[in-house]
């Protein structure tokens, strides 16, 4: 008998970020499993921002319900499990958690960057911390996409039952394009993503240097960096795309000479994983999540120091050994991250939780 589970699908429809990507691909892979009945909770007043029709085999529940009415509906017995058509397990996939009636909860914690360094999230850090603590306490099991995030969760909530289930990489279009003369940086403009250090490092590279292309929407605590990005774009040595669809991102990534990823902390890291799958060299900040993901493939630097970041970028652009390692070891490493495995591990976990 197939186990009915409700997946909070709102991030898939409302966000082009890594969380949205994770939810879309997990839903698609779960729908292909023969032992779970996937019901997608997508009730929201907000219009869809990402075109993502439900995968075959999954049932979408979407009415124009404001999020603020969900607690009242839950008190009337209409929690997320009922609103999704009836489910024994509700999977909270983001940092906003629809209340449930009787189902048990599985929670994904993508990262705890707001606990590690509250200044990265400004005034929002306190609310994120409180909501996440409450969600962890309510969840039967917490899923982390990396060992680094699992360690952070265990330090934050020692009593939590934490399981590591990595995301997949096989959504990336693996056929490369001819290399163009640009380096790509992907990520929301926010303090943790460390764009300012990248701009400073770029100014230290010797001429001639490739074009820097930054793809990322305006986030928070970033007014100064946004001004610098606009000034660099006006000066003609940088392209900044505040919004880009998947087709544009894939084209830029598949043809990039390198991916610059100076983010100071990640829960997982889709852009470097996708670049690795495509054989594109990755220059990343030297931190535990990137060491875990890159596993001998990435070029690392202390990205808090622009001079060190510039030196690593220069190696990635000029060292044939770095490019060869990315082209051969990168796809082999990325092939270990499969959405089918991710979905099967989640399905097994749902059954374990339902049996308790």
C-alpha positions in Angstrom: 0.0 0.0 0.0 1.4 3.4 -1.0 2.0 5.8 2.0 0.3 9.2 1.5 2.8 12.0 2.2 2.3 15.7 1.9 5.3 17.7 0.6 5.3 21.5 1.2 5.6 22.4 -2.5 5.4 26.2 -2.0 9.1 26.8 -2.3 9.1 25.0 -5.7 6.6 27.4 -7.1 7.7 30.6 -5.4 11.5 30.5 -5.3 14.3 30.1 -7.9 16.8 29.6 -5.1 18.5 26.3 -4.1 15.6 25.4 -1.7 13.1 25.8 -4.6 15.4 23.6 -6.8 15.6 21.0 -4.0 11.8 20.8 -3.6 11.1 20.6 -7.3 13.6 17.8 -7.9 12.7 15.9 -4.8 9.0 16.0 -5.7 9.8 14.7 -9.2 11.9 11.9 -7.9 9.4 10.9 -5.2 6.6 10.8 -7.7 8.5 8.0 -9.5 8.7 5.9 -6.3 6.1 3.1 -6.2 5.7 3.1 -2.4 4.6 6.7 -1.7 1.6 8.7 -2.8 2.9 12.2 -3.2 0.5 15.1 -2.4 1.9 18.6 -3.0 0.8 21.3 -0.5 0.9 24.5 -2.4 -1.9 26.7 -0.9 -0.9 30.4 -1.2 -2.1 33.8 -2.2 1.2 34.4 -4.0 1.2 33.8 -7.7 3.7 31.1 -8.9 7.0 32.6 -9.9 8.6 29.5 -11.3 6.9 27.3 -14.0 6.9 23.9 -12.4 3.8 21.8 -13.2 3.4 18.9 -10.8 5.2 15.8 -11.9 3.2 12.9 -13.2 1.9 10.8 -10.4 1.8 13.6 -7.8 -1.4 15.5 -6.8 -1.2 19.3 -6.4 -3.4 21.0 -3.9 -3.4 24.8 -4.4 -6.1 27.3 -3.3 -5.6 31.0 -2.7 -5.3 30.7 1.0 -3.2 33.3 2.9 -0.5 31.8 5.1 -1.8 33.7 8.1 -5.1 31.7 8.0 -3.4 28.3 8.2 -3.1 28.2 12.1 -6.9 28.9 12.4 -7.7 26.2 9.9 -5.5 23.7 11.7 -7.4 24.4 14.9 -10.5 23.4 13.0 -8.9 20.2 12.0 -7.8 21.4 8.6 -4.0 21.2 8.9 -1.6 20.8 6.0 -2.2 17.1 6.0 -5.9 17.5 5.5 -5.5 20.4 3.1 -3.2 18.3 0.9 -5.9 15.6 0.5 -5.0 13.6 3.5 -1.5 12.4 4.5 0.1 10.5 7.3 3.4 12.4 6.9 3.9 16.1 6.3 7.3 17.1 5.0 8.3 20.7 5.9 10.7 21.7 3.2 11.5 25.4 4.1 11.7 27.8 7.0 8.0 28.5 7.2 6.0 25.6 8.4 2.3 24.9 7.7 0.6 23.5 10.8 -0.7 19.9 10.7 -3.7 18.2 12.2 -2.7 14.6 13.0 0.1 13.7 10.7 3.7 13.3 11.8 6.3 15.7 10.6 9.6 15.3 8.7 11.6 18.5 8.6 14.4 19.5 6.2 16.9 22.0 7.7 18.9 23.3 4.7 21.4 25.2 6.8 21.7 27.1 10.1 23.7 30.0 8.8 21.5 32.4 10.8 22.7 30.6 14.0 26.3 30.4 13.0 26.5 34.1 12.2 23.3 36.1 12.9 24.7 39.2 11.2 24.4 37.4 7.9 20.6 37.7 8.2 20.3 41.0 10.1 17.0 41.5 11.9 15.5 38.3 10.5 18.0 36.0 12.3 16.0 36.0 15.6 12.8 35.0 14.0 14.4 32.3 11.9 16.1 30.9 14.9 12.9 30.7 17.0 10.8 29.2 14.1 13.5 26.6 13.4 13.8 25.6 17.0 10.1 25.1 17.3 10.0 23.1 14.0 12.8 20.9 15.1 11.0 20.2 18.4 7.8 19.3 16.5 9.4 17.1 14.0 9.8 13.3 14.4 13.0 13.4 12.3 15.2 16.2 10.9 16.8 15.7 7.4 20.0 17.6 6.6 21.5 17.6 3.1 25.1 17.4 4.4 27.2 16.2 7.3 28.1 19.8 8.0 24.5 20.9 8.4 23.7 17.8 10.5 26.6 18.8 12.8 25.1 22.3 13.1 21.6 20.9 13.9 22.9 18.5 16.5 24.8 21.4 18.2 21.7 23.6 18.1 19.2 20.9 19.1 21.0 18.0 20.8 17.9 15.9 21.2 16.9 16.0 17.5 17.0 12.8 15.5 19.0 14.0 12.5 19.6 12.0 9.3 21.8 13.0 6.4 20.3 12.7 2.9 22.2 14.5 0.2 20.4 16.1 -2.8 21.0 15.0 -6.4 23.0 16.5 -9.3 21.5 14.6 -12.2 19.1 17.4 -13.1 22.0 19.3 -14.6 22.2 19.2 -18.5 25.6 17.4 -18.7 26.4 18.2 -22.4 28.9 21.1 -22.2 29.0 24.1 -24.5 32.1 25.6 -26.1 33.9 27.6 -23.4 33.2 31.3 -23.4 35.4 34.0 -21.9 33.5 34.5 -18.6 33.5 33.4 -15.0 30.2 32.9 -13.4 29.0 33.6 -9.9 25.5 32.3 -8.8 23.8 33.4 -5.6 21.4 35.8 -4.0 23.0 39.1 -3.1 23.3 38.8 0.7 26.2 39.0 3.2 26.9 35.3 3.4 27.4 35.0 -0.3 30.4 37.3 0.0 30.1 39.2 -3.3 32.1 42.2 -2.1 35.3 40.0 -1.6 34.8 38.6 -5.1 34.6 42.1 -6.6 37.8 43.1 -4.7 39.5 39.9 -5.8 38.5 40.5 -9.4 40.2 43.9 -9.4 43.5 42.2 -8.4 43.5 39.8 -11.3 46.1 40.6 -14.0 44.9 41.7 -17.5 43.6 40.3 -19.7 41.0 38.8 -17.5 37.6 37.2 -18.5 34.3 38.9 -18.0 32.7 38.3 -14.6 29.0 37.4 -14.8 27.0 37.6 -11.6 23.5 36.1 -11.4 21.6 36.8 -8.3 18.5 38.6 -7.1 18.7 41.4 -4.5 18.4 39.9 -1.1 19.0 41.5 2.3 21.6 43.6 4.1 23.2 44.3 0.7 22.7 47.9 -0.3 26.4 48.7 -0.5 27.2 45.6 -2.6 24.3 46.4 -4.9 25.8 49.8 -5.5 29.2 48.3 -6.2 27.7 45.8 -8.7 25.9 48.5 -10.5 29.0 50.6 -10.7 31.1 47.7 -12.0 28.4 47.0 -14.6 28.4 50.6 -15.6 32.2 50.5 -15.9 31.8 47.7 -18.4 33.8 44.8 -16.7 30.9 42.9 -15.1 27.4 41.7 -16.1 24.8 41.5 -13.4 21.6 39.6 -14.0 19.2 40.1 -11.0 16.9 37.5 -12.6 17.6 34.7 -15.0 15.6 31.6 -16.0 17.0 28.1 -16.0 17.8 28.2 -19.7 20.0 31.3 -19.2 21.7 29.9 -16.1 22.5 26.6 -17.8 23.9 28.3 -20.8 26.1 30.5 -18.7 27.3 27.7 -16.5 27.9 25.2 -19.3 30.1 27.6 -21.1 31.9 29.2 -18.1 35.7 29.1 -17.7 35.1 28.7 -14.0 32.5 29.1 -11.3 33.4 31.6 -8.5 31.6 30.6 -5.3 33.0 32.7 -2.4 30.0 32.0 -0.1 31.1 31.9 3.5 28.8 29.0 4.5 26.4 26.6 2.8 24.0 23.9 3.8 24.7 22.0 0.6 25.6 24.1 -2.5 23.8 23.5 -5.8 25.8 25.9 -8.0 29.2 24.2 -7.3 27.6 20.7 -7.5 26.1 21.6 -10.9 29.4 23.1 -12.1 31.2 19.9 -11.0 28.7 17.8 -12.9 29.5 19.8 -16.0 33.3 19.7 -15.6 33.5 23.4 -14.9 36.3 24.4 -12.4 35.0 25.7 -9.1 36.7 28.2 -6.8 35.1 28.0 -3.4 35.6 29.3 0.1 37.5 26.9 2.3 34.8 25.7 4.7 33.5 22.3 5.9 30.4 22.1 3.6 32.5 22.8 0.5 35.2 20.4 1.5 32.5 17.7 1.9 30.9 18.5 -1.4 34.0 19.1 -3.5 36.0 16.1 -2.2 39.3 16.9 -3.8 37.8 18.6 -7.0 37.4 22.2 -6.0 40.1 24.9 -5.8 39.9 26.4 -2.3 40.8 29.7 -0.8 40.1 31.7 2.3 37.5 33.9 0.5 37.5 36.4 3.4 40.8 37.5 2.0 40.5 39.0 -1.6 44.2 38.5 -2.4 43.9 34.8 -1.6 40.7 34.5 -3.6 42.3 36.3 -6.5 45.2 33.8 -6.5 42.8 30.8 -6.5 40.8 32.3 -9.4 44.0 32.9 -11.3 45.0 29.2 -10.8 41.6 28.0 -12.0 42.0 30.2 -15.1 45.6 29.3 -16.1 46.5 25.9 -14.5 45.8 23.0 -16.9 45.9 20.6 -14.0 43.0 22.4 -12.3 41.0 22.3 -15.5 41.8 18.6 -16.1 40.8 17.7 -12.6 37.5 19.5 -13.0 36.8 17.9 -16.4 37.5 14.3 -15.2 37.1 14.0 -11.4 34.2 16.6 -11.3 31.6 14.6 -13.2 32.7 11.4 -11.5 32.2 13.0 -8.1 28.8 14.6 -9.1 27.6 11.2 -10.4 27.5 10.0 -6.8 24.6 12.5 -6.1 21.4 11.0 -7.7 17.9 12.2 -7.1 16.6 8.6 -7.3 18.8 7.7 -4.3 17.6 10.9 -2.5 14.0 10.0 -3.1 14.4 6.4 -2.0 16.1 7.4 1.2 13.2 9.9 1.9 10.6 7.3 1.1 12.2 4.8 3.5 12.4 7.5 6.2 8.7 8.4 5.7 7.8 4.7 6.3 9.9 4.5 9.4 8.3 7.6 10.8 4.8 6.4 9.9 5.4 3.1 11.7 6.4 4.7 15.0 
